Amino acid sequence: MQSYAVLAVTGLALMRGAALADGGGTLEVDLAHPVHAIPPNFCGLMTEEINHSYDGGLFAELIQNRTFQDPGSKPGGLPIHWSAIGSAKAATETADPVNAALPVTLRLDLTGDTASIANDGYWGIPVRPGTTYTASFYAKSGNGFSGPVTASIVADEGGATLAKGDSAAITGDWKKYRVTLKTGADAPTTAKAKFVLSATGSGSVAFSLVSLFPPTYQNTLSGLRPDLMQLMAALHPKFIRLPGGNYVEGDHFPTRFDWKKMIGPADERPGHMGCWSYRSSDGFGLPQFLLWCKQLGAEPVLAVFAGYTLDRHHMDAGSPEMAQYTQEALEEIEYVSGPADSEWGKRRAADGFPEPFPLHYVEIGNEDFADRSGSYDGRFTEIANAIRAKYPQLKLIATAPVKSVKPDLYDDHFYPSPAQMMNMYGQYDTENNRELRNGQGGRRADGTHIFVGEWASRDVKGPTSDMRAALSDAVWLLGLERNSDVVDMECYAPLLANVNPADPAQGYGRAWQWPVNLIGYDALRSYGSPSYYMQTMYGQNMGDVVLPAKLDAMVAMAPTKAPAAPTPHGGVGVGTWETQAEFKDLEVTAANGTKLSSDTMASDPARWHFTGGDWNVANGVVSPKNGTAPTWAVTGDPGWTDYTIRLKARKISGSEGFLVLWHALDDDNYFWWNIGGWRNTGTGAMASTGGSRGAFGPTSSFTVETNRWYDLRLEIRGRHMKGYIDGVLVTDAENTPPPQAPSLFATASYSNADHNVIVKVVNAGAGPLDLAIHLLGAGDVSSEGTATVLTGDLSALNSCEQPMNVAPKTQSLTNLSASFTRTFPAHSFTILRFPAKKG
């Protein structure tokens, strides 16, 4: 049996049903009646200091913990990532530092022989043949030492010296020394190496601000990593949202993005603790953000601190503190865009940028919908009024609903599962009228435009997206494009992730914290995810105006009724997200009151399955051995259906609360109650289906206190859950499977400069599909063009080892005319581009 599905939306065509080889349809593209212009700055970039995006990523510095202030230590009390070689003696001290910004020094004691200290870098020091490195450090001699210091790169295996150089003689006063090192033509390509500082003789030598740079992008001093910049350049970004995300706020007021401490020479930047469990050196400061913009030809979208931090504290409008933050925002704008003879423009010029940067947008705060105090309206208004009084040309972006003044744009953030994202293609449709959540999610009734400042399809795989996510991301991006009459800008997040795993032997956690990211890398290699390649295709083929696209598609439909959904069932479990916690008194009872769990369940490790790390199971208490990564433990019978889970939980340390799992079948299919999630701000229900994860039902505000036992009760009846904390109902949600998403999507745009028609097609179905494409209102149509295709298995991933496993391929199109037919492969994103003049 065959049936016809016809569904057309202005600017986007989509087809429902399974796309099979014997299906087909037509796509009409109207050149004569463009819908609206696409904003020229539509596509951009965003990241923050997460996943070692800057330190250990984009910032090319190779020394980790270069000022000896990172939390943690090595054996013998040495700073983390530093070690003494052989019998060398070294220790940190705080007396007589270089300056207040560099309060800790590392002293190496000399007893006549050669003594050395070593740094292991960001999961290794990358070595390549014929490469020149620049080392620098502050040093001061003591107790009669007056010799040079040798800087070298040494292989971990065998101890071969791969490059070295000597400094000038060290004096008794603090002085900065530079050493050039170059590897030989026969040097290996490896990251299994360390950086070593050595001295021979008697006395001591103290070090501060140790640095090692490889060649950088465009050979800039203290610059950026070339391969990552090349990957980003291929995206053709028009703007960079900086400093981005939670990094603006910080966990506490002392650790906010205090930009005045992140400008000037590196030895004047004290660094600060970041909000993703590691410290930021601030070597990548505001000047490096601007360098990033300049080298990619992108404008900054500047985010300013707005008096709210992630620990949910805020300053009220009208307070002396808010007056300070408002003044700092005005001065930061001047630093970025003011003339070189202005007060802060002079500081920018001194940092290497005499010319002002173009600045059109300023974002006030970040995700202030998390602030339940209701203070954002006043905080936004105070800063907005001050900016508009001095810089009336700037457009202001709000991150939560405000009433006192009207912003120019709202910043919406989305992190759904791929299945949910596929169903969100119409998020900003005029006729959609979607209910706003946290003030986000659809067209505003007052006409305020939208900046989608963070978005990504998320699943559990990580650390970068797979092909399934790339297809859903493509559908979402096409939906944003066709609604670009109100969606002015968009950027995926997070952009970067150092993909190195944890090293328990060294005491190092995993390099990445966020599960799905666009670009991955280690010390030597980098790669783009399938979603990255989808976005390069889009960025290089955006177009200037949206053209109407109408799809009339005939597809082969299954004649049989869809099978009934199985009864929800599965085991139970507990978990944490980068948090240390304990669980006890676990009991599971059936709906009729029958006890399902055994008294020994929480004392027998053999009864549990662990994901993400090992757990301790003993004496009735279950707890992760390492609370630095997402991890959970599952037990029980996979055949269990309706039941009630009772237990007690206590948070020991970390950034979030705890998880309670139900209907857990395997590592990719389970449900969980997230208590104190979203940086310990809320509680809600979540589901993982085939590895695709997303929230369902309402969320509520909740913060888990440290070292307090909570009584938890979770009642499961079919797809309905009720979660109680200390006897109070906190979460009440039902998981309704999402409707089947359309399988085919298409948009069209036109490039005025080269008179090209650009047709973008997503075939998310399991089979190829033939489309007859008809150009309406066309004059001359070239007989030749190009087709760029991204396709692969839904679970296909790229990696450092297989960087091009999923990558686009470009083919020539021939015999084109105002009507032609094209076959679109299964699970594919295709861009057709060809010259055609309007009739």
N, C-alpha and C positions, 0 to 999 in steps of 0.2 A: 504494500500500500504506500502511496505517496500522497503528501499533503503540501500545501503551500503556506509559508509563513512570511507575511509582509509587515515590516515595521520600519518606519523611516523617521528620523529626527533631524532637524536642521543642522547641517554641518557634520553629523555623525550618522553613519548607517550601521545597523546591527542586525544579526540574524539569530533566531533562536533555534535550538535543536541540535542534534548531532550532525556534524558536517561529514558526509560520506563521499566516496569517490564518484558515485553516480548521481550526486546532487549538483546543483548549479544555480545560477541566478544572474542578475544584472545589477550593475552599479552605474548610476547616472551622476555625472559631475557637471555642474552648471557654471561655466566660466563667465557668463554674462551678468550674474547677479551675486557678487561676493557678499557674504554675510556681515563681516566686520574685520577690522584690522587686527593682526596679532601684535601685541606690544613688543617693541624691539628688544626690550630687556627681559623677555619672558623666562629664559632658562638661566639658572645660576647654580652656585655651589654653596654648600654649608657643611661645616664640621665644627667640632669643639675639641678640647683636650680630653678625649676618650679613646680607648683602644691604642694608646700611644700614637695618636694622630700627629702630634707635633714633636714632642720629645720621643725619639725612637721611630719617627716617621718622616713627615714633611721637612722638619728642621734637620739639616744634614749633620748636625753634631753627632759624633760617634761615642762620646764618653757619657755613660750613665752615672748619675750622682756626681757630677763634676765639682760640686761645692761641698760634698760630704754631709749633706743635710737630709737625705732621704730617710724615711722611717725604716728601721730594721738595722741589723748588724750582722757581721760575719764572725766566725770563730776568732777569739782573741780581742773582741770588741772593735774590730775594724769596721768602717762604714760598709753598708751593703754595696755589693758590686766591686769592692776593693779587697785585695788580698796581699799578704806579704809572701815573697818568694823565698823558699829555703828557710834559713835561720834568721832572716831579716826581722828587725823589731820596728814596729810602727804603731803610732797611737794618735788619736785626735786630741786637739787642745783648743782652747778658746782665748788664751792670753795673747795679747798683741796681734790681733787679726789685721788683714789688709785694710779693711774698713768695716763699717757697720753692716753693709750689705753682704759681706762675706765673713761671718762671725766664727766659722769653724775652719781650722787648718789641720793638715795631716803631716806629722813629723816622722821622718825616717831617720833612725839612729844608725851611725856608721862606726864600725869597730876595726877598721883597717882593710877589710875585704870589700868586695862589691855587694851592695845590698839593693834590693829592688822591691817596688810595689807594682801591682798590676790591676788593671780595670778590665772587666769582661764585656763592656759595651752593652748594647741593646741586643741581648741574645747573640753575642759574638761581634767581633770587629771584622767588617767585610774587607777581604783582600782580593785585589785583581792585579794581574801583571802590568808592569809599566805605568803605575799610577802614583801620582804625587800627592802626599798628604801634608797638611799644615798643622803642627802641634803648637800649643801655647800653654803657658802656666805662669802663675806667680810663684816665686821661690825666694827663700831667705836662708842663708847659712847660719850655723851656730857652732860654738865650741871649736873654732879653728878651721872648719871645712872651707875650702876655697876653690874646689875643682868644678868641672862642668857636670851637667846632668845629661845622661844619654837617654833619649826617647827612642823607643823601638816598638815594632809590631812583631810579635812572636807567635809561632804556630802552637796550638794546644798539644798536638800530637808530635812528639819528637823534639819540641823546643827549638826548632830552627828559627833564626832571626830573619825575617822577610824584608825588613826595612829598618834603617836607624839613622840617627843624626845626633850631634852633640850641641848643647847650648853653650853660650859664653860662660865664663867663670861666674859662679854664684857669689854674690856679695852678702854682707850682713844686714842689708836693708831690703825691704820688699821691692821687687822689681819684676816686670813682666818679660818673659823670655819666649822667643819663637824658634822653632826648629822645623826644618823641612826634611821629610822622609820620602823616599821613592822606592817602590818595589822593582825588582829586576824583571826583565822580559820573560824569565823562566819561572816567575813566582806562580804558585797555584791560585786558582780561583776558589776561595773558601771563606766561610764565616767562622771557622773554628780557629780563632786567634784572639789574642789579647793585646792590650796596649800596656807597655812597661816603662816605668821611670826608674833609672838606675844611677847610683853614684858609688864611687870608690874612694876610700880613705877613712879618716877619723873625723868625729864630730857629728853633726846632724844637718839635715836640710828639711825645711818645712815647705809645704806646697799649698796652693789655693787656686781655685778656678782652673782646673785642668781641662784642656780642650783638644779635640782632634777632629779636623775636617778633611773629608775627601774632596775631589772636584765637585763643584756645585753648579746648579742650573745657571747658564750664562756667566759662569765664573765670577759670581758675586761673593764678596767677603761675608762670611757667616751666613751663607745663603741656604738655598733649598735643594732638596734631593732631586736630581735630574730625571730619573725614570718616573717618579710620581708626577712631576710637573708635566712631562710629556703626555702621560695618560690623561691628565686633567685638561691639557690644551686641546686634545682631540674632542672633548665635550663641547667646545666652543662656548664657554660660559660668558654671560654678559654681566654678571654681578657675583659678588661673594658676600654672603651674610656673615659678618664678623662682630665679635669673637664667637658668636654662635652658642645656642643651647644653654645648658645648666652652667656652663663655664662663666656666663655673664654674672650669675647670681652667687655662686659658691655655696658651700654648705653652711657657712656662717659669715657674719659681717667681716671678720678679719681675713677671710679667704675669698672674698668677692673679686671680680675682675677690676682691680685697682690700677687703671691704665697708667697713671703717673709713675708707678713703680715698675712699669714695663716698657719704658722708653730710655733713651740714652745708652751709654756704653754697657756692655754685659756685666762689668764689675760693679755697676751701680744698681743692678736688679737683684733684689733679695730672694726672689722665688716665693712660692706659696703652695700650700697643700691643695691639691685639686679635689674634685668631687667624685672621682671614680677610683678611689683607693690608692692613688699614687701622687707623688709630688711633681709640680710643674717647676722646671728650672727658670721659666720665663725668658730663656734665651730666644724663644719664639714669642716676641712681644708685639706691641702695636706697630713698630716699624717693619717687622717681618710680615705682618698681615698686609700692610700697604705694599711691600715688595711683591708679595703673592699676587695682589691685584694688578700691579704694574706689569709684571712679567707675563701675565695671562691676558692683558688688555681688558680687564674686567673692572667695573665700578664697585666700590664698597657700599654695602648696605649696613650701616653702622648701628649696632645695638648698644644702648647705654643702660647702666645700672639704675634701677628704679626703686631702691629701698626695700627689697624683699629678698630673703635668702631661703635656701632649700630646707633649713630646719624650721621653716614656717614662722620665722620672726620678721617683723616689718617695722618701718618707721612711718609715723603718721604725717600726712600732709600738714604743712605749716610748722613742723618741728625744725629745730636748728639743724638736725641731721639731714632732713630732706632738702633744706636750703643748700647744704653742702653738696649733696648729690646732684641737685639741679645745676649748681655752678660748675661742678665737674663735667656734667654733660655738655654745657655750653663751651667749656674749654676744650673738651675732646673733639667737638665739631670743628673748632678753630684749628686744632692740631692737624686734623685731616684735610680741611678745605680752606683754611685761612691763608692770606698772603704771607709771603716769606718775611715781611717786615712786621707782622703782628707778633704779639707776645708768644703764643704757642706755635705759630707758623715758623718762628725762628728756631724753636726746638725741633720741629720736623725737619727743617733745612739742615740743622746740625746733625740729624740722624740720617742724612743722605738724600733727602727729597726736597729740593728747593721749590719745585713746582707744586701748587695745590692739587689735590685729587678731586675729580668731579664727585660730588655728593648730592644725591637727590632724595634719598630715603633715610630716615632715622627710626629705629624701632625702640620703643620705651619698655624695657624689661624683657622677660621671657616666661612664657607659660604662667602668667599671673592668675589664670583661672584656678591654680592650686591654692591660692591664698584665700582661705575661707573667712578672713576677717572683714572682707568688703572694703578694704582700704585702697584697692587699685584705682578706683575712680578718682579719688582725691590725689593720689600720687601721680597718676598719668596727667591729670589736669594741671597740676603745678608745673611739671616739667614741660608739658606741651605748650602752655601759655608762655613760658619763658623762651622756648625755642622759636615759637611763631613771632614773638616780639622782636627777636634779633635776626632770625633767619626765616622770613615769611615764605621763601621759595621752597622750603623743604616739605616733603610729604611725610607725615607721621604715622607710624604703624602701632596699633594697640594689640596686646596679647590676650585680652579678656574684655568682656563687655564694659563699656563706659557710657555715662549719660550726660555728664556735665559739659563736655565738649565732644565734638564729632571728630573721630580720627579720619585720616585719609584712606587707611586700609586696616583690615584685621588680619592677624596671622593665625592660620588654621594648621593644625598638626594631625596627621593620620598614620597609625601603625597597625592596620588590620592584617588578617591572614590573607593569603593569595585568593582564596575563595571569596572572602568578603570584599576584597579590593575589586575583583572582577564584577561584583554586583554594584559597585559604587561609581560606575561610568557616568551616571546621571546626577552625581552629587550636587552640581551647581546648575542643573537645568532650570529654566524659568518656571516650568510647570511642576517641578518636583516638590518644592516647599517642604523640604526635609526639616524635621524638628532639630533645632540646634542643641548640641550637647556641650556644656561648659561654654556656651556662647559661640560654638564653632559648628560648621558642618554644611552650610548652604548659603544661597543668596540672602543678603540682608534686606529687610523690608525697606530700609531707608536708603538703599542704593550704594552703601559703602563698599568699596572694592576689596578684593581679597589678595593676600599674599599667602600661598601655601608654603610656609617656611620650613616644614619638615614633613616628609612622607616616605613610606616604603612598605612593600608587602613583607611581612615577617613570618618566618617559620622557625622551627627548632634546629635546623641543620647547622647553619653558621660555619665559619665566620662570614661568608659571603653568600649572595643569593644564588639560587638555582634557576633553571630554565622556566619552571612553573611560575616563580616569582617574576621573572622577566616578562612573561606574557601578561600577567595581571598588572604589572607596572606599566606596560605599554598601553593597555586599555585605559588605565587611570590617566596617563599622560595625554592620550587622545581626548579623553573627556575634558581635561583641563584646557586643552587647546581650543576646543570648539566653544568653551565658555570663557574664552579670553577677552570677551567684552567686559567681564567683571573680575576675572582672575588675571591680575597684572603680572605676577611673577610666581615661580615655583622653584623649589630645590629639594632634591633627595637628601635623606640623612639616615645614618651617618655616612660620610664620604669615604673615610679611611679606616683601616684596621691592620695593626701588626698581628700576624696570624700565628706567632710562636706559641707553642703550648707551655703549660706550667713545667717547672723544673724543681720537683720537690727536694732533690738531693742538694740543690743550691739554696733552697728556701725561696724560690721565685714563683710568683703566681703567673697565671696565664696572661699573655700580653693584651688580649682583647676582652672587653666586657659586654659589648652589645652583640646580640646574636646574628644580625644580618646587616652587612655593610657592602658598599659598592666596589671598593678597590682593596685588595689584600696584598701584603708584602711581608718579607722577612728582611734580614740584614742585607741580603744580596739581590733578591729577586722581587718582582712585583707582577701583578696581573689584574685584569679587569674581570668582573663577574659577568654572567650573561646579561644581567640588567644594565651593567655599565655599557656593554656593546649596544644594547637597545638604545640607550640614551645618547651614545655617540652618533648613531644613525639619525636619531631625531635632531640633535643639536646641529648637525651638518645639513639638515633638510627641513628647516622650520617653515619657511615661507613667510609672506607678508600679510596675506589676507586669507580668511577661511572661506572656502567655497562650499555651497550646498552639495550634499551627497545623499542620494536616495538609493537604497538597496531593496530590490525585489528578489528574494531568494527562494528557490525551491530546494527542499532537502528531503532525503529519505528518512522517514520517521519510523521508529519501532512500533509495530502494530499491537504489541502486547502491553498489558498494564504493568507499570513499574512495580517491582516487588515491594511488599510491605517492609518498613524499617524494622530491624531486629530489636528485640527487647534490650534496653541498655543493661550492660552487665560488666563486671570486672572487679579487680581487687582494690585495696586501699593503700594509702601511703602517706608519707610526710616528706617535707623538703624545705630547702632554703635557697635564697638567691643572694649570693655573696654575703652571707650572714651566718654566724655561729649560733646555734640554738640547741635546746634539749627538748625531748618529747618523752612523756611517761604516761602510765595508766591508760594505755590504748585498749579500747573495748569496742567490738563491733557486734551489734544485735540486729536480727532480722526484723521486718515490719511487724511480725506477730509476737515479738519479744524474745524469741529464741536467741541464745548467745551463739554467735558464729566464730568469734575469735577464741584462741586458747590462752590460758594463763601464762604459758611459757613463750608466747610469740615474741615479746620484746626482750627475751633473754637468749634467743637462739639465732645467730647470724645466718644459719642455713635456711631459715624461713623467709629471708629477705632477698630482694634483687635491687642492686644499686646502679644508679645512672649518674654520671658526672663526677664521681669520686667515691672513695670508700667511706664507710660509716662504722661507728662503734655501736655494738648491740650487746648489752650486758646489764644484768641486775634490773631489768625492767625499764631501762633508759636507752633511748635511741638518739644518736647525735652524729653529725658529719665530722669526719676527722679533720677536714680542712674547710673552713667557711669562706674561702676566697672565690668560689665559683658556684654557678647554679648546680644544684645536686639534689636528688631525691631518692627515697628508699620505699619500695613497694612490697607488700605482703598480701596474704589472703588468697581466696579462691577466685579465679577468673569467671566462674559461673555465678558468683553472687549478683543479685539484682537489687532489690530494695533493702536498704538497711540504714541504721543510725550509727555514726562514728562518734565516740566520746574519747577525749584525751586531754592532757594538760601539756602546755607548751611554754617555754621560757626562752627569750632572746638573751644571748650572752654578749654579742658584739656584732657590728656590721651595719650596713646601710638600709636594710629592709626588715621585714618581720619573718613570717613563716608560712608554709604552704601545707594544705591538707588535700590529698588526692583521693578521688573516688572513680569507680568504673575504669580502672587502669588495666588495659589489655597488654600493652607493650610500650616500648620507648617512644612510639609515635602517636599512640592513641590513648588518651586519658583525659580526665577533667581535674581541675584543682581550684580550691578556694584560696585566693591570694589575700592574706591578712597582713596589712602593713606593707603593701606593695607600692609601686610607683614612688620610690624613694621614701617609703614609710609615710605616705600621705593618705592612702585609701585602701579600701577592701572591696573585693568583687569576685565574681565567678569567671573562670576561663576554661577554654577547651582546646585540645590538640587533636586534630583529625588528620591522619596520614602525615603528621609532621607539621601541618599548618596550624598555627596557634592564633587565638584571638579571644577577646572578652565577649561575654554575653550578659544581658540583664543589667540592672542598675549597679552603680558603684556608690560607695558612701565614704565619707571622710573618717579615717581612723589611723592612729599612731600607736605602734607597739612600744611600750616602755621596756627598758633594759632591766634584766634581773627580776622580772615579775612573772609569776606563774599565772597563766590564763587558763580558765576552763573553757574548752571548745566542744561544741556539739554540732554535728552536721547530719541533717536528715535528708535522705535521698529516696525519692519516690518517682520512679520512671525518669523523665527528663527534668524533673523539678527538684530543686535543692533549697533548703533553708539552713542558714548558718547562724549559730548563736554563740556569743562571747560573754562569758560570765552570766549566762541565763538570759541575755538580751538579744532579740532577733536583730541581726546586723545586715544580713544578705538574704534576699528572697528572689530567686531567679529561675527561669525555665529556658532550657536550651532548645530552641526550635531550629531545625536544619534550614539553612538558607535556601531560597529558591534556586533552581538551576539557572545559571547565568547563560546569556547568549553565547554562541560559539564563534560568531564572526562579527568583526567591527571594522569600520572603514571611515576615514576622514580624507578630506582633500583641501589643499591650500595652493596658493599661487605666489611665485617669486617674481616680483616686478622687474628686478634688475636684468635677469636673463630670460624672462618670459617662459618660465618653466612651470608646468603642472606637477604637483607633488601629491601622490596618492599613497596613503598609509593604510595597511590592511593587517589585522590580527586574525589569524585562523587558530582559535584555541581548541578546535575539534580534533578528533582522533584520526581523521582521514583528510586527504586533499580535496580541494574544492575548485571548480571552474567558475570564473566570473566573466561575463561579457561586460566590458567597460565602455560606456557611451559618453562622449564629451558633447555637452549641449552648449550652444553659443560660442563654438570654437571657429576660428578662421583657419589659418595654416597650421597643420599638425605635422611635426617632424616624423619621419619614418623610423628614427632611431632614438634610443634613450637607454636608461640603465635600470636594473632591478637589483636592490640590495636586500639579501635575505638572511635572517637569523632563525635557525631552527635546531631542534635537538630533542632528546628525551626529556620529559618533564623533570626528572630528578638529576639531570646532567649538571655538573659543576665545573668551574675552572679552579685552578690551584697554582701554587708556585711551581709544582712539577709539571702540570699540564695547563699552561696559561691560555692556550687557544683551543681547548677542548670544545668550547662553544664560542664561535666567533662568526661575524657576518661575512658573506661572500657576495661579490658584485658581479653581475652578469650583464651582457649587452642585450638590449631589446631591439628587435628589427621588425620591419613590416608593420609599423604602427600606423594608425589612422584615427579618425574621429570615433571609430568603433573597433575594438579588438578584444580578444579573449586571453585570459591569463589563468594558469593553474597555481593555486596557493597551497603550499605543502601543509601537512598536519603540523600542529604545534609550532606555528611560525609567525614571525613579524616581518613584513615585507614593505619596502618603500620603492615605488615606481616614480621615476623622474624623467621628464621628457619635455622638449620645447613645444609650445602651442600658443599661438597668438589668439587673443580674444577677437571674436567676430564683429 
